[in-house]
Amino acid sequence: RFWKSEEDADKLAAYNTLYQCLVTLSKLLAPR
């Protein structure tokens, strides 16, 4: 069984979600 590709995909999805959260959070906290 080869898990590497699935792990990479999960990692990429996790980083993407985290990035989106940080961007949204920074927009909410940024002074207007």
C-alpha positions in Angstrom: 0.0 0.0 0.0 1.2 3.5 -0.8 0.0 6.2 1.6 2.4 9.0 0.6 0.2 10.6 -2.0 -2.8 10.6 0.3 -0.7 12.0 3.2 0.5 14.8 0.9 -3.0 15.6 -0.2 -4.2 15.7 3.4 -1.3 17.9 4.4 -1.9 20.3 1.5 -5.6 20.5 2.4 -4.8 21.1 6.1 -2.2 23.9 5.2 -4.7 25.5 2.8 -7.5 25.5 5.5 -5.1 26.9 8.0 -3.9 29.6 5.6 -7.5 30.6 4.8 -8.2 30.8 8.6 -5.2 33.0 9.1 -6.1 35.3 6.2 -9.7 35.7 7.4 -8.6 36.2 11.0 -6.1 38.9 9.9 -8.8 40.7 7.9 -11.1 40.6 10.9 -8.4 41.9 13.3 -6.9 44.5 10.9 -7.8 48.1 11.6 -10.1 49.5 9.0 
